[in-house]
């Protein structure tokens, strides 16, 4: 009973019916674990600059919570679908995979308070993104429980980052996943 109420409160059923990442009011949400989204919603300050690898409903969610958003996408048809929906504070970039332009797109836009690693080439993207974080910037890594990402997460941690894991369900999924926030101890935008 409690699980059913929790899933209804988060909007899981609505997401499954409409086949997109939505909350219980049909507003777009990131395709992160519900515990991570809830945590971020309660802790994010205003005025952030955000970069995300992979666009979608998360792009609309982040754009409503930050001053400036850059979202890098590799899939041309998905890019064309999303382009008319994004607000003015969002810049979409279309880059190809395999030639380094996707992971390195972040280097063209200055420093960011938040970098979301939720697209392709995640290890390369995270390793590149660390140099584009502000001093108190954080990295959000979705599906961080996948074994193929462990070397990349360890490389970021080796640069002095700590990690908080959020395990649970997410929209459009029947099983648990993990989203991790990597941050520098002391001063960071989430005051961790």
matplotlib code that plots the C-alpha trace (Angstrom):
import matplotlib.pyplot as plt

x = [0.0, 2.7, 4.7, 1.6, 0.9, 4.6, 4.5, 1.2, 2.6, 5.7, 3.7, 5.0, 1.7, 1.2, 4.6, 3.9, 0.6, 2.0, 5.4, 7.4, 9.0, 6.3, 5.3, 1.8, 0.7, 1.9, 4.9, 8.2, 10.8, 14.3, 14.6, 16.6, 15.6, 12.7, 14.8, 17.5, 14.9, 13.2, 16.5, 17.6, 14.2, 14.6, 18.3, 18.9, 19.5, 18.4, 20.6, 22.6, 24.3, 23.6, 25.0, 23.4, 24.5, 21.3, 18.2, 14.5, 12.0, 15.0, 15.9, 12.5, 12.8, 16.3, 15.4, 12.6, 15.2, 18.3, 19.4, 21.3, 21.2, 23.2, 22.0, 24.1, 22.3, 23.6, 20.3, 19.3, 15.6, 15.3, 17.1, 14.6, 11.7, 13.0, 14.2, 10.8, 9.9, 12.9, 12.6, 15.0, 17.4, 18.3, 20.8, 20.6, 23.7, 23.7, 27.0, 28.1, 29.4, 32.8, 34.8, 35.1, 32.8, 29.9, 32.0, 34.0, 31.0, 31.0, 34.4, 32.8, 30.5, 32.5, 32.0, 28.9, 27.4, 25.8, 26.7, 24.3, 25.8, 22.8, 23.6, 26.1, 29.9, 29.3, 32.9, 34.4, 31.8, 32.4, 36.1, 35.9, 33.2, 35.2, 37.4, 34.2, 32.7, 32.8, 34.7, 31.4, 30.0, 28.5, 28.3, 25.0, 25.6, 22.6, 22.7, 25.8, 25.2, 26.2, 29.5, 30.8, 30.7, 32.7, 36.1, 34.8, 33.2, 36.4, 38.4, 36.2, 36.5, 40.2, 40.1, 38.8, 35.0, 32.7, 29.6, 26.0, 23.9, 20.2, 18.7, 15.1, 12.6, 12.3, 9.8, 9.3, 11.0, 9.9, 13.1, 15.5, 18.3, 20.9, 21.7, 24.8, 25.8, 29.5, 30.7, 33.7, 33.5, 33.3, 31.8, 29.3, 26.0, 23.9, 25.7, 26.6]
y = [0.0, 2.5, 1.7, 2.3, 5.6, 6.7, 5.8, 7.7, 10.7, 10.7, 10.4, 7.0, 5.7, 8.9, 8.5, 4.9, 5.8, 8.8, 7.2, 10.2, 11.4, 13.3, 14.1, 13.6, 16.9, 16.0, 18.4, 17.3, 15.8, 14.3, 10.6, 10.3, 8.3, 9.8, 10.2, 12.1, 14.4, 15.0, 15.8, 18.2, 19.9, 20.7, 21.8, 23.7, 27.4, 29.9, 31.4, 28.3, 27.5, 23.9, 21.7, 18.4, 15.5, 14.2, 16.3, 15.5, 16.3, 16.9, 19.8, 21.4, 20.7, 22.2, 25.2, 26.1, 26.0, 27.7, 30.9, 29.3, 25.8, 24.1, 20.7, 18.5, 15.8, 13.3, 12.0, 14.4, 13.4, 13.7, 17.1, 18.3, 17.1, 19.0, 22.2, 23.9, 23.1, 24.6, 28.1, 31.0, 30.3, 27.0, 26.4, 23.0, 21.6, 18.7, 16.8, 13.5, 10.5, 9.0, 12.0, 13.7, 16.6, 15.3, 15.0, 18.2, 20.5, 21.6, 23.2, 25.8, 27.3, 28.4, 27.1, 25.4, 24.9, 21.6, 19.1, 16.2, 13.1, 11.3, 10.8, 8.8, 8.4, 9.0, 8.2, 10.6, 13.2, 13.2, 13.3, 16.3, 18.0, 18.2, 21.0, 22.9, 22.9, 26.0, 25.6, 24.7, 22.8, 19.3, 16.4, 14.4, 10.9, 8.8, 5.0, 5.2, 1.6, 0.2, -1.6, 0.1, 3.5, 2.6, 3.5, 7.0, 7.5, 6.4, 8.9, 11.7, 10.6, 10.5, 14.3, 14.9, 14.4, 12.6, 10.8, 10.5, 7.7, 7.8, 4.4, 3.9, 3.8, 6.4, 7.2, 4.6, 1.8, -1.2, -1.7, 0.3, 2.5, 4.7, 8.3, 9.7, 13.3, 13.9, 17.0, 18.6, 18.6, 21.9, 24.3, 23.1, 24.4, 21.8, 22.5, 18.9]
z = [0.0, 1.0, -2.3, -4.4, -2.7, -3.1, -6.8, -7.3, -5.4, -7.7, -10.9, -11.9, -13.3, -15.3, -16.8, -17.7, -19.4, -21.3, -22.0, -20.8, -17.7, -15.8, -12.2, -10.8, -12.3, -15.8, -15.5, -17.0, -14.6, -15.2, -15.9, -12.6, -9.6, -7.7, -4.5, -6.4, -8.1, -4.7, -3.1, -5.9, -5.8, -2.1, -2.3, -5.6, -5.2, -7.7, -10.5, -11.5, -14.8, -15.8, -18.5, -19.4, -21.6, -23.2, -23.6, -22.9, -20.2, -17.9, -20.1, -19.4, -15.7, -15.4, -17.5, -15.1, -12.2, -13.6, -15.3, -18.1, -19.5, -22.2, -23.3, -25.6, -27.7, -30.2, -31.8, -34.6, -34.6, -30.9, -31.1, -33.7, -31.5, -28.5, -30.1, -30.4, -26.8, -24.9, -23.4, -24.1, -21.3, -22.9, -25.7, -27.4, -29.1, -31.6, -31.7, -33.1, -31.1, -31.5, -32.7, -29.3, -30.1, -27.9, -24.7, -25.4, -26.2, -22.6, -23.1, -25.4, -22.8, -19.7, -16.2, -14.8, -11.3, -12.2, -14.9, -15.6, -17.1, -18.5, -22.1, -24.1, -23.6, -19.9, -18.7, -21.3, -20.6, -16.8, -17.1, -19.5, -17.4, -14.1, -15.6, -16.5, -13.0, -10.8, -7.5, -5.8, -8.8, -8.7, -11.1, -11.3, -12.8, -13.7, -13.8, -11.7, -10.6, -14.0, -13.9, -17.1, -15.4, -12.3, -13.7, -14.6, -11.2, -9.5, -11.7, -10.6, -6.9, -7.3, -8.0, -4.5, -5.1, -2.7, -3.7, -2.5, -4.0, -4.5, -5.2, -6.1, -8.9, -11.6, -14.4, -17.1, -15.1, -13.2, -11.3, -9.1, -10.4, -8.9, -9.4, -7.8, -7.0, -6.9, -5.1, -3.5, 0.3, 2.0, -0.4, -3.1, -4.5, -2.5, 0.8, 1.3]

ax = plt.figure().add_subplot(projection="3d")
ax.plot(x, y, z, "-o")
ax.set_aspect("equal")
plt.show()
